[in-house]
Amino acid sequence: METQGEKTHTCGTICLKYLLFLFNILFWLAGGTVLAVGVWTLADKSDYISLLSSSFYSASAYILIAAGAIVIVTGIIGCCATLKEMKSLLIVYLVLLLCIFLLEIIAGVLAFVTYQECFPLCYQLDEELRQNLKVTMQQKYQQPGEESITQAVDKLQQEFKCCGSNSSSDWRDSTWIHAADTEQLVPDSCCKTPSDLCGRRDHPSNIYKVEGGCIMKLEDFILSQLYILGAVGIGIAFLQLVGMMFTCCLYQNLKEDPY
């Protein structure tokens, strides 16, 4: 009877070891996804975020990047703990899983809270951010030391096919227009087919005039990024719960490690 019980216990432990090892493979893939989404989000919207007064929208991406980086180390620890059956290392692995779980939940909740506050009620960014984009474009475009802002504005207007913050008329109050000895009415990046000095004509056939300003399109873009960050963060976080359950079960099934 004792032999039979010992075999059952051993088979259960081996089964848990393989399940936890399989989880680690999925865990690495999930961690790589989290890291990739965070990096992609920052790389894709970093230029646009520099036009806004708040860095809140990049916070979730940074949290996901941190979680993804920790996954690499955690996965190695998990494999070592599983293969060597070290209870002390399993505890470290469990704590790291819990930390990653909390990081991803925080990132997901932050993203979803912001998304839900905007989408169903107003579908817009905070009014302060809206006003800030207009002021930034009017006061910092083509100004000394503001090359990054100038590049971000040009990229924004070309990629989103828009002109100005609310409309192309925003450029009439631009510091660049008033200070420079130029016949430009809008930046060349407002043109449908950009070329040198094409911004001298502001006819709808030449510039993105009837398409509206950039603020609404920027809002749509940021809200979609927040939705992706929230979905990925919360979705993968629940995968950690499975790993924590496997780890706890394996911990209970292992004999006390003398080392």
N, C-alpha and C positions, 0 to 999 in steps of 0.2 A: 504493500500500500504506500509506504514511504517513497519507494522508487518511482511508483506511478505518479505520485504527487509531485516529486522532484522533476520528472520529465515534463509534466504539464506546465510547471512553472518555467522551465527552461524554454519550452516551445513558445510560451506566451512572451517571454523576454525577447527571443529571437525575432518573433513577429513584430513586436514593437520597435526593435532596432531597425528592421527593414523599412517599416512605415515611417519612422523618423528620418531615416536616410533619404527616402523618397521625398519626404517633405522638404528636406534641405535643398534638394535639386530644384523643386518648385519655388522654394524660398529665394534661392539665388536668382532665378528667372524673374520673379516678382520684384526683387530688389533692384535688378537691372532696369526693369520697366519703370519703377519709381524714380530712379536716378535719371533715366533718359527723359522722362516727362518733365522733371524739374529743370534739367539743363535746357531742354528744348523750349520750355516756356520762357525762361529767362532770356535765352538767345533770341527768341522770336519777338519778344515784346520789350526788351530792355531799352531800345531806342525810344519807344513810345512812352514808357514810364518816366523817362527823363523829362518829359514835357509836363508831367503832373506834379502836384505839390506833395503827394503822399507816396510813401514806399510800401504801404500796406499790401498792395497787390503782388509784390514780389516776395513777401514774407512767407507765404504758403509754399512757394517754389523752393525757397532756401531750406525750409524745414524738410521737404521731401528729398532734397539733395543730401542733407545730413543723414536722414534715415537710410537712403540708398547706400551711402558710403559705409555706414555701420553694418549693413547687411553682409558685406564682404567678409569682415572680421567675424561676425556672428556665425555665418555659415561654416567657416573653418573650425570655430570652436565647437559648433554643434556636431560636425562630423567626427572630430576627435573624441568628444564626450560619448558619442554613440558607439563608435568602434571600440574604444578602450574601456567602456562601461565605468567611467569615473563619475561618481555621484557629485563630487565637489564641482567638477567642470559642468555637469548638467545644471547645477544651481546657477552658475555664472551665465550659462546659455539661456536659462529661463528668465533671468533678470534682464538680459539684453533684449530678448524677445518682447518683454513687457515694455521696455523703454521705447523700442521701435513702434510697438503698437500705439503707445500714447502719443508719440511724435506724429504718426500718420493720422490718428483721430483728430488731433489738434489742427493739423493742416487742413484736413477735410472739412471739419466744422467751421473753421475760419472762412474757408472759401464758400461753403454753402450759406453761412449766415449772411455774408456780404451779397451773395447772389440772390437770396430770397428777399433781402431788404430792398434790393433794387428792382428785381424783375416784376413781381406781382403788383407792386404799389406804384412805382414811378418809371420803371425801366430806364433809369438814368443814373449817372454818377452823382455824387454829392455836388451841390451847386457851387461850392468852393472850388472843387476840381474843374468844373466847367468854366468858371470864370478865370481860373489860373491858366488854363490852356490858352484862352484868348489873349490874356495879358502877356504870357510867355511868347506867343507868336508875334505879337505886335511890338514888344519892347526888346526882345533878344535876337530876333532873326537878323542875320548878316551884321551882327555887332562884334567888335573886337573881343576875343577871348570866349566867344560863344559859338565856336565852330561846331561843337557836338549838337547844340540845339538846332543850328541851321541845317545840318545834315539830317537830323531826326524829323524836322518839319518837312523838308523836301521828300524824304522817304515816305512819310505819312501821306502827303498829298498825292504822290504818284501811285502808291500801292492801293490806297483806298479810293482813288479817283475823286478827290474832293478839293475844295479851295477855301482856306480860312477856317476859323473855328466854327462859327455859326453860318457864315456865308462868305462869299468872295469880297463883300463890302467891308469886312473886318480889316482888310489891308489898307483901306483909306487912312486909317489912324495909325499906321505903322511908323515906328521911329525910323526904320530903314527908308521908307518912301519919302518922308519929310526931310531927313538929313542928307540924303544922297542927291546929287544933281543928276536925276534920271527921269526918263519918261515912262518908266515901268509903272504899271497899275497894279500888277500882282507878280509874285515870283514866277520864274520860268517853270517851276515844278507844278504850277496850276494848269499848265497847257496840256491839252490832250496829246499833242506831239511835241515834247519839249525840244527847244532849240534856243540858242542865244538870243536874248531880247524878245522872245515870243510873248512875254508878259506885257508888252505894250498895248496889246489888243485884248480887251476883256469881253469880247462878244461870246455868246454861248457856243458858237461853232468852234471857238478857239480854246476856251478854258472850261473847267468843270464848274459852271455857274449854276445851272439848273439842278445839278446833282446834289446841291446843298453843301453844308459845312462838314468838317471832319469829326466834330464832337460825337454825333450820333453813331457814326461808323466805328469810332474808337471805343465807344461804350459797348457796342455789340461785340467787338473783338475781345475786350477785357472780360466781359461777362461770360463769354464762351470759354475763355481760358480758366476762369474761376470754376466753372461747371466741370471742366475736365479734371482740374486739380482735385476738386472735392470728390468726384466719382472714383478716381484712381486711388486717392489716399484712403478713403473709407473702405472701398472694396477690398483692397489688399490688406488692410489692417485686420479684417476678419479672418484672413488666411492665417495670421499669427495666432489666433485663438486655437486653431487646430493643432499647430505646433506646440503650443503651451500645454494642451491636453495630453498629447503624445509624450511630451517630456515628463510631465507629472506621473503618468502611468509607468513609464520606464524607470523613473526614479524609485517608485514604490516596489518595483519588481527586482531591482538589483540588490545584491548583497552589499553590506557595508564595505566600502573601500578602505583598506587599512592605510593607504597612502593619501 
